[in-house]
Amino acid sequence: MTPRIQLISLDRSFLNEKYISWLNDPSVTRFLEVRHQTHNFSTITEYYDQIMGNPQNIWRAIVLGDNAHHVGNIKCTLTRYGVGEISLFIGDKNYRRRGVGTAAVRLISDIAFGVGAVKLVAFVYSSNYASQRTFSKCEFTLEAVLHNEVIDMGKRADLMRFVKYPC
Ligand SMILES: CC(C)(COP(=O)(O)OP(=O)(O)OC[C@H]1O[C@@H](n2cnc3c(N)ncnc32)[C@H](O)[C@@H]1OP(=O)(O)O)[C@@H](O)C(=O)NCCC(=O)NCCS
């Protein structure tokens, strides 16, 4: 059984070796733009200050159970037009395919709509079936396919734009 899933504020205590190891693990970051650089304490601190310095960012740690075991992060960045872009990863692979990603997307969607987002979007590589399925399960629908938009494993690939509106 998967323990209770919560999103909690990401304070500086989350800037640790575990988080750095996730960001440097190609099996975690294959579909994430963070893969283009090597991460260390200095780079994650700089990123943290940049994200936290912008109140349009909703950034949370995904934690499980009573001891708040940290398994990944999720972020929603709101534009001035009220569109929120969601991105996430489950870094602890022991907790993949256990409903954590789906629960986290649902929770952050509720938060974003709660602060006035009028539309949510997620950009997903066309070969990222796990993410496509996760957003589809959260009632996101395919709005557009951006052809040849990215490079995946050395080849040009399509990017899929999923969207969700408030109920
Ligand atoms: C995408 C990601 C967040 C999904 O998290 P998760 O906790 O494993 O997802 P869930 O357990 O909620 O699964 C959601 C659905 O996706 C399916 N799924 C998950 N991983 C899958 C995989 N590797 N292959 C095929 N389907 C997969 C699940 O089976 C489930 O569908 P189902 O209920 O029909 O069986 C996770 O795989 C991840 O962190 N990937 C690396 C980073 C990434 O790609 N982030 C998204 C960028 S847009």
Backbone and ligand atoms as CSV (ligand in chain L), in Angstrom:
chain,resi,resn,atom,element,x,y,z
A,1,MET,N,N,0.828,-1.195,0.000
A,1,MET,CA,C,0.000,0.000,0.000
A,1,MET,C,C,0.874,1.261,0.000
A,2,THR,N,N,0.442,2.278,-0.740
A,2,THR,CA,C,1.211,3.522,-0.756
A,2,THR,C,C,0.800,4.387,0.433
A,3,PRO,N,N,1.790,4.873,1.219
A,3,PRO,CA,C,1.437,5.738,2.349
A,3,PRO,C,C,0.759,7.024,1.879
A,4,ARG,N,N,0.137,7.725,2.806
A,4,ARG,CA,C,-0.555,8.986,2.501
A,4,ARG,C,C,0.397,9.969,1.809
A,5,ILE,N,N,-0.117,10.599,0.744
A,5,ILE,CA,C,0.717,11.506,-0.071
A,5,ILE,C,C,0.357,12.946,0.277
A,6,GLN,N,N,1.371,13.748,0.536
A,6,GLN,CA,C,1.135,15.175,0.831
A,6,GLN,C,C,2.111,16.026,0.022
A,7,LEU,N,N,1.709,17.248,-0.247
A,7,LEU,CA,C,2.635,18.246,-0.788
A,7,LEU,C,C,2.939,19.222,0.334
A,8,ILE,N,N,4.218,19.434,0.590
A,8,ILE,CA,C,4.579,20.385,1.644
A,8,ILE,C,C,5.570,21.410,1.105
A,9,SER,N,N,5.640,22.538,1.786
A,9,SER,CA,C,6.542,23.603,1.340
A,9,SER,C,C,7.969,23.096,1.280
A,10,LEU,N,N,8.659,23.539,0.245
A,10,LEU,CA,C,10.047,23.119,0.066
A,10,LEU,C,C,10.941,24.134,0.767
A,11,ASP,N,N,11.395,23.784,1.967
A,11,ASP,CA,C,12.325,24.711,2.602
A,11,ASP,C,C,13.759,24.259,2.277
A,12,ARG,N,N,14.719,25.004,2.794
A,12,ARG,CA,C,16.114,24.727,2.413
A,12,ARG,C,C,16.621,23.367,2.897
A,13,SER,N,N,15.903,22.758,3.839
A,13,SER,CA,C,16.356,21.444,4.309
A,13,SER,C,C,16.254,20.388,3.198
A,14,PHE,N,N,15.474,20.684,2.151
A,14,PHE,CA,C,15.354,19.737,1.037
A,14,PHE,C,C,16.517,19.846,0.047
A,15,LEU,N,N,17.350,20.855,0.222
A,15,LEU,CA,C,18.501,21.018,-0.677
A,15,LEU,C,C,19.639,20.140,-0.144
A,16,ASN,N,N,19.571,18.864,-0.442
A,16,ASN,CA,C,20.512,17.917,0.166
A,16,ASN,C,C,21.053,16.944,-0.881
A,17,GLU,N,N,21.882,16.023,-0.427
A,17,GLU,CA,C,22.539,15.075,-1.344
A,17,GLU,C,C,21.537,14.216,-2.107
A,18,LYS,N,N,20.454,13.859,-1.455
A,18,LYS,CA,C,19.446,13.020,-2.129
A,18,LYS,C,C,18.866,13.763,-3.337
A,19,TYR,N,N,18.489,15.001,-3.116
A,19,TYR,CA,C,17.925,15.805,-4.198
A,19,TYR,C,C,18.954,15.981,-5.325
A,20,ILE,N,N,20.197,16.255,-4.963
A,20,ILE,CA,C,21.245,16.430,-5.985
A,20,ILE,C,C,21.411,15.135,-6.786
A,21,SER,N,N,21.369,13.992,-6.089
A,21,SER,CA,C,21.562,12.717,-6.804
A,21,SER,C,C,20.425,12.467,-7.789
A,22,TRP,N,N,19.190,12.854,-7.445
A,22,TRP,CA,C,18.076,12.703,-8.390
A,22,TRP,C,C,18.331,13.536,-9.641
A,23,LEU,N,N,18.788,14.782,-9.422
A,23,LEU,CA,C,18.971,15.687,-10.567
A,23,LEU,C,C,20.115,15.254,-11.476
A,24,ASN,N,N,21.014,14.425,-10.951
A,24,ASN,CA,C,22.131,13.939,-11.767
A,24,ASN,C,C,21.905,12.514,-12.264
A,25,ASP,N,N,20.692,12.001,-12.090
A,25,ASP,CA,C,20.381,10.618,-12.472
A,25,ASP,C,C,19.610,10.637,-13.806
A,26,PRO,N,N,20.236,10.175,-14.902
A,26,PRO,CA,C,19.572,10.241,-16.209
A,26,PRO,C,C,18.247,9.485,-16.253
A,27,SER,N,N,18.071,8.487,-15.407
A,27,SER,CA,C,16.797,7.758,-15.440
A,27,SER,C,C,15.672,8.574,-14.800
A,28,VAL,N,N,16.043,9.591,-14.035
A,28,VAL,CA,C,15.037,10.510,-13.486
A,28,VAL,C,C,14.811,11.668,-14.461
A,29,THR,N,N,15.896,12.145,-15.074
A,29,THR,CA,C,15.832,13.432,-15.787
A,29,THR,C,C,15.749,13.311,-17.315
A,30,ARG,N,N,15.609,12.103,-17.830
A,30,ARG,CA,C,15.611,11.949,-19.295
A,30,ARG,C,C,14.678,12.947,-19.982
A,31,PHE,N,N,13.529,13.214,-19.379
A,31,PHE,CA,C,12.545,14.090,-20.027
A,31,PHE,C,C,12.488,15.478,-19.381
A,32,LEU,N,N,13.479,15.807,-18.587
A,32,LEU,CA,C,13.472,17.093,-17.869
A,32,LEU,C,C,14.609,17.969,-18.385
A,33,GLU,N,N,14.366,19.260,-18.470
A,33,GLU,CA,C,15.402,20.154,-19.011
A,33,GLU,C,C,16.578,20.315,-18.049
A,34,VAL,N,N,16.379,19.943,-16.778
A,34,VAL,CA,C,17.497,20.022,-15.823
A,34,VAL,C,C,18.645,19.093,-16.207
A,35,ARG,N,N,18.385,18.156,-17.129
A,35,ARG,CA,C,19.421,17.188,-17.496
A,35,ARG,C,C,20.588,17.824,-18.233
A,36,HIS,N,N,20.421,19.050,-18.701
A,36,HIS,CA,C,21.461,19.664,-19.531
A,36,HIS,C,C,22.621,20.221,-18.719
A,37,GLN,N,N,22.533,20.137,-17.404
A,37,GLN,CA,C,23.691,20.559,-16.613
A,37,GLN,C,C,23.914,19.592,-15.454
A,38,THR,N,N,25.128,19.621,-14.925
A,38,THR,CA,C,25.437,18.814,-13.753
A,38,THR,C,C,25.099,19.630,-12.514
A,39,HIS,N,N,24.515,18.956,-11.530
A,39,HIS,CA,C,24.024,19.690,-10.361
A,39,HIS,C,C,24.881,19.428,-9.127
A,40,ASN,N,N,24.983,20.461,-8.321
A,40,ASN,CA,C,25.691,20.374,-7.043
A,40,ASN,C,C,24.987,21.315,-6.062
A,41,PHE,N,N,25.512,21.425,-4.862
A,41,PHE,CA,C,24.824,22.227,-3.857
A,41,PHE,C,C,24.678,23.686,-4.310
A,42,SER,N,N,25.703,24.164,-4.977
A,42,SER,CA,C,25.672,25.562,-5.421
A,42,SER,C,C,24.584,25.788,-6.494
A,43,THR,N,N,24.484,24.884,-7.473
A,43,THR,CA,C,23.484,25.081,-8.546
A,43,THR,C,C,22.060,24.949,-8.004
A,44,ILE,N,N,21.851,24.018,-7.074
A,44,ILE,CA,C,20.467,23.869,-6.584
A,44,ILE,C,C,20.076,25.032,-5.668
A,45,THR,N,N,21.063,25.583,-4.974
A,45,THR,CA,C,20.767,26.738,-4.118
A,45,THR,C,C,20.410,27.945,-4.983
A,46,GLU,N,N,21.164,28.124,-6.053
A,46,GLU,CA,C,20.875,29.238,-6.974
A,46,GLU,C,C,19.478,29.069,-7.581
A,47,TYR,N,N,19.152,27.837,-8.002
A,47,TYR,CA,C,17.834,27.565,-8.571
A,47,TYR,C,C,16.731,27.801,-7.534
A,48,TYR,N,N,16.985,27.334,-6.330
A,48,TYR,CA,C,16.007,27.497,-5.248
A,48,TYR,C,C,15.699,28.984,-5.029
A,49,ASP,N,N,16.738,29.799,-4.957
A,49,ASP,CA,C,16.541,31.237,-4.710
A,49,ASP,C,C,15.766,31.875,-5.858
A,50,GLN,N,N,16.066,31.424,-7.067
A,50,GLN,CA,C,15.374,31.969,-8.249
A,50,GLN,C,C,13.884,31.598,-8.212
A,51,ILE,N,N,13.580,30.337,-7.932
A,51,ILE,CA,C,12.178,29.889,-7.937
A,51,ILE,C,C,11.411,30.517,-6.769
A,52,MET,N,N,12.008,30.493,-5.593
A,52,MET,CA,C,11.316,31.019,-4.417
A,52,MET,C,C,11.188,32.542,-4.463
A,53,GLY,N,N,12.048,33.172,-5.239
A,53,GLY,CA,C,11.993,34.631,-5.349
A,53,GLY,C,C,10.851,35.124,-6.220
A,54,ASN,N,N,10.178,34.191,-6.893
A,54,ASN,CA,C,9.070,34.566,-7.778
A,54,ASN,C,C,7.762,34.028,-7.191
A,55,PRO,N,N,6.903,34.911,-6.698
A,55,PRO,CA,C,5.673,34.441,-6.049
A,55,PRO,C,C,4.709,33.733,-6.997
A,56,GLN,N,N,4.981,33.791,-8.296
A,56,GLN,CA,C,4.131,33.077,-9.256
A,56,GLN,C,C,4.433,31.581,-9.279
A,57,ASN,N,N,5.485,31.154,-8.582
A,57,ASN,CA,C,5.831,29.732,-8.525
A,57,ASN,C,C,5.219,29.071,-7.306
A,58,ILE,N,N,4.532,27.953,-7.544
A,58,ILE,CA,C,4.057,27.096,-6.448
A,58,ILE,C,C,4.946,25.863,-6.507
A,59,TRP,N,N,5.832,25.716,-5.540
A,59,TRP,CA,C,6.818,24.618,-5.589
A,59,TRP,C,C,6.683,23.820,-4.311
A,60,ARG,N,N,6.499,22.516,-4.435
A,60,ARG,CA,C,6.248,21.682,-3.267
A,60,ARG,C,C,7.096,20.401,-3.309
A,61,ALA,N,N,7.410,19.905,-2.100
A,61,ALA,CA,C,8.005,18.575,-1.969
A,61,ALA,C,C,6.866,17.561,-1.894
A,62,ILE,N,N,7.042,16.442,-2.570
A,62,ILE,CA,C,6.070,15.337,-2.486
A,62,ILE,C,C,6.581,14.405,-1.397
A,63,VAL,N,N,5.793,14.240,-0.338
A,63,VAL,CA,C,6.241,13.422,0.792
A,63,VAL,C,C,5.174,12.379,1.130
A,64,LEU,N,N,5.655,11.287,1.705
A,64,LEU,CA,C,4.771,10.155,2.008
A,64,LEU,C,C,4.808,9.807,3.492
A,65,GLY,N,N,3.633,9.449,3.992
A,65,GLY,CA,C,3.547,8.873,5.327
A,65,GLY,C,C,3.768,9.861,6.449
A,66,ASP,N,N,3.682,9.325,7.666
A,66,ASP,CA,C,3.778,10.180,8.856
A,66,ASP,C,C,5.165,10.783,9.024
A,67,ASN,N,N,6.186,10.099,8.491
A,67,ASN,CA,C,7.537,10.657,8.659
A,67,ASN,C,C,7.949,11.527,7.471
A,68,ALA,N,N,6.969,11.850,6.601
A,68,ALA,CA,C,7.199,12.769,5.479
A,68,ALA,C,C,8.424,12.366,4.641
A,69,HIS,N,N,8.434,11.116,4.193
A,69,HIS,CA,C,9.530,10.628,3.347
A,69,HIS,C,C,9.479,11.346,1.992
A,70,HIS,N,N,10.567,12.025,1.658
A,70,HIS,CA,C,10.619,12.855,0.441
A,70,HIS,C,C,10.876,11.973,-0.778
A,71,VAL,N,N,9.949,11.982,-1.752
A,71,VAL,CA,C,10.117,11.122,-2.929
A,71,VAL,C,C,10.234,11.905,-4.236
A,72,GLY,N,N,9.938,13.195,-4.220
A,72,GLY,CA,C,10.026,13.963,-5.462
A,72,GLY,C,C,9.534,15.377,-5.248
A,73,ASN,N,N,9.516,16.127,-6.339
A,73,ASN,CA,C,9.070,17.532,-6.269
A,73,ASN,C,C,8.064,17.811,-7.374
A,74,ILE,N,N,7.244,18.831,-7.135
A,74,ILE,CA,C,6.293,19.261,-8.159
A,74,ILE,C,C,6.201,20.782,-8.118
A,75,LYS,N,N,6.052,21.368,-9.309
A,75,LYS,CA,C,6.039,22.831,-9.401
A,75,LYS,C,C,4.970,23.266,-10.383
A,76,CYS,N,N,4.340,24.387,-10.071
A,76,CYS,CA,C,3.414,25.013,-11.011
A,76,CYS,C,C,3.790,26.487,-11.109
A,77,THR,N,N,4.102,26.927,-12.309
A,77,THR,CA,C,4.471,28.325,-12.531
A,77,THR,C,C,3.329,29.022,-13.253
A,78,LEU,N,N,2.810,30.067,-12.614
A,78,LEU,CA,C,1.677,30.804,-13.192
A,78,LEU,C,C,2.167,31.962,-14.038
A,79,THR,N,N,1.610,32.110,-15.216
A,79,THR,CA,C,1.910,33.291,-16.023
A,79,THR,C,C,1.032,34.449,-15.549
A,80,ARG,N,N,1.314,35.622,-16.039
A,80,ARG,CA,C,0.486,36.790,-15.680
A,80,ARG,C,C,-0.942,36.635,-16.197
A,81,TYR,N,N,-1.151,35.697,-17.128
A,81,TYR,CA,C,-2.477,35.476,-17.701
A,81,TYR,C,C,-3.245,34.362,-16.993
A,82,GLY,N,N,-2.679,33.858,-15.911
A,82,GLY,CA,C,-3.397,32.860,-15.117
A,82,GLY,C,C,-3.282,31.437,-15.635
A,83,VAL,N,N,-2.261,31.186,-16.474
A,83,VAL,CA,C,-2.021,29.818,-16.953
A,83,VAL,C,C,-0.878,29.216,-16.129
A,84,GLY,N,N,-1.132,28.045,-15.556
A,84,GLY,CA,C,-0.126,27.407,-14.709
A,84,GLY,C,C,0.533,26.244,-15.423
A,85,GLU,N,N,1.873,26.250,-15.483
A,85,GLU,CA,C,2.596,25.131,-16.113
A,85,GLU,C,C,3.134,24.206,-15.028
A,86,ILE,N,N,2.721,22.946,-15.108
A,86,ILE,CA,C,3.097,21.958,-14.079
A,86,ILE,C,C,4.255,21.097,-14.566
A,87,SER,N,N,5.221,20.870,-13.673
A,87,SER,CA,C,6.256,19.864,-13.943
A,87,SER,C,C,6.534,19.118,-12.639
A,88,LEU,N,N,6.953,17.874,-12.773
A,88,LEU,CA,C,7.203,17.057,-11.569
A,88,LEU,C,C,8.166,15.931,-11.876
A,89,PHE,N,N,8.722,15.369,-10.813
A,89,PHE,CA,C,9.423,14.085,-10.942
A,89,PHE,C,C,9.314,13.323,-9.630
A,90,ILE,N,N,9.275,12.009,-9.761
A,90,ILE,CA,C,9.380,11.124,-8.600
A,90,ILE,C,C,10.813,10.603,-8.630
A,91,GLY,N,N,11.656,11.133,-7.754
A,91,GLY,CA,C,13.076,10.776,-7.756
A,91,GLY,C,C,13.330,9.422,-7.116
A,92,ASP,N,N,12.569,9.080,-6.106
A,92,ASP,CA,C,12.735,7.792,-5.421
A,92,ASP,C,C,11.983,6.731,-6.227
A,93,LYS,N,N,12.773,5.940,-6.966
A,93,LYS,CA,C,12.134,5.020,-7.928
A,93,LYS,C,C,11.359,3.889,-7.249
A,94,ASN,N,N,11.600,3.678,-5.959
A,94,ASN,CA,C,10.800,2.681,-5.229
A,94,ASN,C,C,9.333,3.082,-5.173
A,95,TYR,N,N,9.079,4.371,-5.425
A,95,TYR,CA,C,7.697,4.868,-5.313
A,95,TYR,C,C,7.104,5.253,-6.658
A,96,ARG,N,N,7.732,4.816,-7.743
A,96,ARG,CA,C,7.108,4.998,-9.059
A,96,ARG,C,C,5.984,3.963,-9.231
A,97,ARG,N,N,5.052,4.309,-10.069
A,97,ARG,CA,C,3.932,3.412,-10.437
A,97,ARG,C,C,3.123,2.971,-9.224
A,98,ARG,N,N,3.041,3.847,-8.247
A,98,ARG,CA,C,2.232,3.544,-7.053
A,98,ARG,C,C,1.195,4.634,-6.815
A,99,GLY,N,N,0.917,5.417,-7.845
A,99,GLY,CA,C,-0.129,6.434,-7.731
A,99,GLY,C,C,0.345,7.765,-7.176
A,100,VAL,N,N,1.653,7.880,-6.913
A,100,VAL,CA,C,2.151,9.106,-6.279
A,100,VAL,C,C,2.097,10.288,-7.254
A,101,GLY,N,N,2.559,10.062,-8.496
A,101,GLY,CA,C,2.540,11.147,-9.484
A,101,GLY,C,C,1.119,11.644,-9.727
A,102,THR,N,N,0.192,10.723,-9.873
A,102,THR,CA,C,-1.204,11.096,-10.112
A,102,THR,C,C,-1.744,11.918,-8.941
A,103,ALA,N,N,-1.482,11.456,-7.729
A,103,ALA,CA,C,-1.975,12.187,-6.551
A,103,ALA,C,C,-1.349,13.577,-6.478
A,104,ALA,N,N,-0.060,13.659,-6.781
A,104,ALA,CA,C,0.627,14.958,-6.687
A,104,ALA,C,C,0.077,15.947,-7.721
A,105,VAL,N,N,-0.181,15.461,-8.936
A,105,VAL,CA,C,-0.741,16.355,-9.972
A,105,VAL,C,C,-2.133,16.826,-9.558
A,106,ARG,N,N,-2.909,15.914,-9.000
A,106,ARG,CA,C,-4.253,16.329,-8.548
A,106,ARG,C,C,-4.155,17.381,-7.445
A,107,LEU,N,N,-3.249,17.172,-6.508
A,107,LEU,CA,C,-3.139,18.108,-5.381
A,107,LEU,C,C,-2.667,19.484,-5.852
A,108,ILE,N,N,-1.671,19.520,-6.718
A,108,ILE,CA,C,-1.168,20.841,-7.126
A,108,ILE,C,C,-2.173,21.535,-8.057
A,109,SER,N,N,-2.943,20.749,-8.801
A,109,SER,CA,C,-3.991,21.350,-9.633
A,109,SER,C,C,-5.008,22.055,-8.746
A,110,ASP,N,N,-5.391,21.412,-7.649
A,110,ASP,CA,C,-6.351,22.031,-6.718
A,110,ASP,C,C,-5.774,23.323,-6.141
A,111,ILE,N,N,-4.487,23.285,-5.788
A,111,ILE,CA,C,-3.859,24.499,-5.229
A,111,ILE,C,C,-3.870,25.611,-6.276
A,112,ALA,N,N,-3.468,25.271,-7.503
A,112,ALA,CA,C,-3.358,26.303,-8.558
A,112,ALA,C,C,-4.734,26.881,-8.904
A,113,PHE,N,N,-5.725,26.029,-9.048
A,113,PHE,CA,C,-7.076,26.553,-9.326
A,113,PHE,C,C,-7.573,27.364,-8.126
A,114,GLY,N,N,-7.174,26.946,-6.945
A,114,GLY,CA,C,-7.587,27.651,-5.727
A,114,GLY,C,C,-7.041,29.066,-5.638
A,115,VAL,N,N,-5.888,29.315,-6.268
A,115,VAL,CA,C,-5.346,30.682,-6.251
A,115,VAL,C,C,-5.665,31.427,-7.553
A,116,GLY,N,N,-6.575,30.864,-8.347
A,116,GLY,CA,C,-7.093,31.617,-9.480
A,116,GLY,C,C,-6.600,31.223,-10.861
A,117,ALA,N,N,-5.851,30.114,-10.978
A,117,ALA,CA,C,-5.433,29.692,-12.321
A,117,ALA,C,C,-6.671,29.423,-13.187
A,118,VAL,N,N,-6.628,29.848,-14.432
A,118,VAL,CA,C,-7.768,29.631,-15.320
A,118,VAL,C,C,-7.525,28.447,-16.255
A,119,LYS,N,N,-6.274,27.973,-16.277
A,119,LYS,CA,C,-5.923,26.867,-17.185
A,119,LYS,C,C,-4.589,26.302,-16.688
A,120,LEU,N,N,-4.451,24.976,-16.766
A,120,LEU,CA,C,-3.174,24.353,-16.426
A,120,LEU,C,C,-2.618,23.669,-17.657
A,121,VAL,N,N,-1.299,23.686,-17.804
A,121,VAL,CA,C,-0.676,23.022,-18.946
A,121,VAL,C,C,0.486,22.154,-18.464
A,122,ALA,N,N,0.776,21.136,-19.259
A,122,ALA,CA,C,1.961,20.313,-19.007
A,122,ALA,C,C,2.558,19.951,-20.361
A,123,PHE,N,N,3.854,20.123,-20.492
A,123,PHE,CA,C,4.550,19.759,-21.729
A,123,PHE,C,C,5.210,18.397,-21.523
A,124,VAL,N,N,4.882,17.454,-22.397
A,124,VAL,CA,C,5.314,16.069,-22.198
A,124,VAL,C,C,5.967,15.542,-23.479
A,125,TYR,N,N,7.164,14.983,-23.344
A,125,TYR,CA,C,7.823,14.372,-24.512
A,125,TYR,C,C,6.934,13.233,-25.055
A,126,SER,N,N,6.945,13.094,-26.387
A,126,SER,CA,C,6.033,12.115,-26.993
A,126,SER,C,C,6.375,10.679,-26.601
A,127,SER,N,N,7.600,10.432,-26.149
A,127,SER,CA,C,7.942,9.066,-25.718
A,127,SER,C,C,7.805,8.891,-24.200
A,128,ASN,N,N,7.307,9.915,-23.518
A,128,ASN,CA,C,7.153,9.813,-22.062
A,128,ASN,C,C,5.741,9.310,-21.726
A,129,TYR,N,N,5.581,7.986,-21.883
A,129,TYR,CA,C,4.246,7.396,-21.706
A,129,TYR,C,C,3.765,7.533,-20.256
A,130,ALA,N,N,4.692,7.420,-19.309
A,130,ALA,CA,C,4.300,7.507,-17.895
A,130,ALA,C,C,3.662,8.865,-17.614
A,131,SER,N,N,4.275,9.908,-18.127
A,131,SER,CA,C,3.751,11.248,-17.871
A,131,SER,C,C,2.441,11.491,-18.628
A,132,GLN,N,N,2.379,11.016,-19.872
A,132,GLN,CA,C,1.120,11.168,-20.628
A,132,GLN,C,C,-0.030,10.506,-19.884
A,133,ARG,N,N,0.234,9.327,-19.388
A,133,ARG,CA,C,-0.819,8.584,-18.683
A,133,ARG,C,C,-1.174,9.288,-17.368
A,134,THR,N,N,-0.167,9.792,-16.690
A,134,THR,CA,C,-0.410,10.472,-15.409
A,134,THR,C,C,-1.303,11.695,-15.616
A,135,PHE,N,N,-0.958,12.541,-16.580
A,135,PHE,CA,C,-1.780,13.742,-16.794
A,135,PHE,C,C,-3.170,13.368,-17.338
A,136,SER,N,N,-3.230,12.345,-18.180
A,136,SER,CA,C,-4.552,11.924,-18.675
A,136,SER,C,C,-5.434,11.453,-17.527
A,137,LYS,N,N,-4.828,10.710,-16.589
A,137,LYS,CA,C,-5.616,10.237,-15.440
A,137,LYS,C,C,-6.130,11.401,-14.592
A,138,CYS,N,N,-5.440,12.529,-14.665
A,138,CYS,CA,C,-5.856,13.717,-13.897
A,138,CYS,C,C,-6.749,14.635,-14.732
A,139,GLU,N,N,-7.353,14.084,-15.760
A,139,GLU,CA,C,-8.318,14.805,-16.619
A,139,GLU,C,C,-7.684,15.917,-17.437
A,140,PHE,N,N,-6.391,15.819,-17.718
A,140,PHE,CA,C,-5.789,16.717,-18.706
A,140,PHE,C,C,-6.086,16.130,-20.091
A,141,THR,N,N,-6.250,17.016,-21.075
A,141,THR,CA,C,-6.471,16.543,-22.443
A,141,THR,C,C,-5.400,17.124,-23.363
A,142,LEU,N,N,-5.188,16.437,-24.458
A,142,LEU,CA,C,-4.154,16.871,-25.407
A,142,LEU,C,C,-4.649,18.092,-26.176
A,143,GLU,N,N,-3.932,19.188,-26.068
A,143,GLU,CA,C,-4.311,20.409,-26.773
A,143,GLU,C,C,-3.546,20.555,-28.079
A,144,ALA,N,N,-2.283,20.153,-28.079
A,144,ALA,CA,C,-1.462,20.373,-29.280
A,144,ALA,C,C,-0.261,19.442,-29.255
A,145,VAL,N,N,0.231,19.148,-30.450
A,145,VAL,CA,C,1.505,18.441,-30.585
A,145,VAL,C,C,2.468,19.403,-31.277
A,146,LEU,N,N,3.564,19.688,-30.609
A,146,LEU,CA,C,4.565,20.607,-31.147
A,146,LEU,C,C,5.641,19.750,-31.823
A,147,HIS,N,N,5.580,19.707,-33.136
A,147,HIS,CA,C,6.437,18.774,-33.866
A,147,HIS,C,C,7.909,19.194,-33.840
A,148,ASN,N,N,8.768,18.202,-33.646
A,148,ASN,CA,C,10.226,18.408,-33.678
A,148,ASN,C,C,10.695,19.493,-32.714
A,149,GLU,N,N,10.050,19.577,-31.586
A,149,GLU,CA,C,10.300,20.685,-30.661
A,149,GLU,C,C,11.514,20.446,-29.759
A,150,VAL,N,N,11.822,19.171,-29.499
A,150,VAL,CA,C,12.876,18.852,-28.519
A,150,VAL,C,C,13.801,17.772,-29.081
A,151,ILE,N,N,14.839,17.468,-28.300
A,151,ILE,CA,C,15.714,16.348,-28.662
A,151,ILE,C,C,15.631,15.309,-27.553
A,152,ASP,N,N,15.335,14.065,-27.957
A,152,ASP,CA,C,15.197,12.960,-27.010
A,152,ASP,C,C,16.130,11.847,-27.468
A,153,MET,N,N,17.085,11.498,-26.630
A,153,MET,CA,C,18.061,10.451,-26.964
A,153,MET,C,C,18.738,10.735,-28.316
A,154,GLY,N,N,19.074,11.985,-28.533
A,154,GLY,CA,C,19.833,12.355,-29.732
A,154,GLY,C,C,19.017,12.575,-30.987
A,155,LYS,N,N,17.709,12.389,-30.909
A,155,LYS,CA,C,16.865,12.563,-32.107
A,155,LYS,C,C,15.790,13.603,-31.837
A,156,ARG,N,N,15.419,14.341,-32.896
A,156,ARG,CA,C,14.347,15.320,-32.727
A,156,ARG,C,C,13.057,14.575,-32.396
A,157,ALA,N,N,12.271,15.201,-31.521
A,157,ALA,CA,C,11.047,14.526,-31.057
A,157,ALA,C,C,9.953,15.556,-30.841
A,158,ASP,N,N,8.733,15.056,-30.780
A,158,ASP,CA,C,7.571,15.928,-30.579
A,158,ASP,C,C,7.334,16.172,-29.084
A,159,LEU,N,N,6.744,17.326,-28.825
A,159,LEU,CA,C,6.348,17.670,-27.462
A,159,LEU,C,C,4.829,17.780,-27.452
A,160,MET,N,N,4.212,17.167,-26.455
A,160,MET,CA,C,2.744,17.187,-26.374
A,160,MET,C,C,2.329,18.173,-25.286
A,161,ARG,N,N,1.344,19.002,-25.620
A,161,ARG,CA,C,0.876,19.994,-24.645
A,161,ARG,C,C,-0.481,19.529,-24.119
A,162,PHE,N,N,-0.495,19.166,-22.839
A,162,PHE,CA,C,-1.738,18.746,-22.189
A,162,PHE,C,C,-2.307,19.928,-21.406
A,163,VAL,N,N,-3.631,20.004,-21.348
A,163,VAL,CA,C,-4.265,21.123,-20.644
A,163,VAL,C,C,-5.434,20.637,-19.792
A,164,LYS,N,N,-5.728,21.466,-18.807
A,164,LYS,CA,C,-6.902,21.196,-17.961
A,164,LYS,C,C,-7.507,22.537,-17.552
A,165,TYR,N,N,-8.821,22.580,-17.537
A,165,TYR,CA,C,-9.549,23.775,-17.100
A,165,TYR,C,C,-10.260,23.464,-15.786
A,166,PRO,N,N,-10.595,24.511,-15.021
A,166,PRO,CA,C,-11.329,24.244,-13.777
A,166,PRO,C,C,-12.659,23.555,-14.091
A,167,CYS,N,N,-13.128,22.723,-13.187
A,167,CYS,CA,C,-14.405,22.022,-13.409
A,167,CYS,C,C,-15.564,23.011,-13.422
L,1,LIG,C1,C,5.871,10.670,-14.844
L,1,LIG,C2,C,5.964,10.302,-13.365
L,1,LIG,C3,C,5.910,11.572,-12.507
L,1,LIG,C4,C,4.772,9.394,-13.021
L,1,LIG,O1,O,4.788,9.180,-11.624
L,1,LIG,P1,P,4.232,7.825,-10.979
L,1,LIG,O2,O,4.072,8.056,-9.530
L,1,LIG,O3,O,5.086,6.681,-11.387
L,1,LIG,O4,O,2.804,7.714,-11.702
L,1,LIG,P2,P,1.513,6.917,-11.197
L,1,LIG,O5,O,1.919,5.758,-10.342
L,1,LIG,O6,O,0.555,7.881,-10.625
L,1,LIG,O7,O,0.972,6.307,-12.573
L,1,LIG,C5,C,0.091,7.006,-13.421
L,1,LIG,C6,C,-0.216,6.137,-14.623
L,1,LIG,O8,O,0.939,6.047,-15.454
L,1,LIG,C7,C,1.280,4.690,-15.646
L,1,LIG,N1,N,2.742,4.593,-15.679
L,1,LIG,C8,C,3.600,5.059,-14.757
L,1,LIG,N2,N,4.861,4.757,-15.126
L,1,LIG,C9,C,4.767,4.112,-16.307
L,1,LIG,C10,C,5.720,3.570,-17.189
L,1,LIG,N3,N,7.039,3.641,-16.903
L,1,LIG,N4,N,5.286,3.006,-18.331
L,1,LIG,C11,C,3.964,2.957,-18.635
L,1,LIG,N5,N,2.993,3.445,-17.820
L,1,LIG,C12,C,3.404,4.020,-16.674
L,1,LIG,C13,C,0.727,3.974,-14.447
L,1,LIG,O9,O,0.577,2.589,-14.697
L,1,LIG,C14,C,-0.589,4.701,-14.257
L,1,LIG,O10,O,-1.561,4.304,-15.198
L,1,LIG,P3,P,-2.693,3.176,-14.846
L,1,LIG,O11,O,-3.390,3.635,-13.609
L,1,LIG,O12,O,-3.533,3.146,-16.065
L,1,LIG,O13,O,-1.966,1.904,-14.611
L,1,LIG,C15,C,7.276,9.494,-13.055
L,1,LIG,O14,O,7.359,8.407,-13.933
L,1,LIG,C16,C,8.527,10.336,-13.165
L,1,LIG,O15,O,8.926,10.996,-12.223
L,1,LIG,N6,N,9.190,10.300,-14.366
L,1,LIG,C17,C,10.436,11.022,-14.579
L,1,LIG,C18,C,10.229,12.525,-14.653
L,1,LIG,C19,C,9.160,12.906,-15.657
L,1,LIG,O16,O,9.055,12.358,-16.744
L,1,LIG,N7,N,8.344,13.899,-15.268
L,1,LIG,C20,C,7.269,14.414,-16.078
L,1,LIG,C21,C,7.735,15.492,-16.972
L,1,LIG,S1,S,6.392,16.148,-17.928
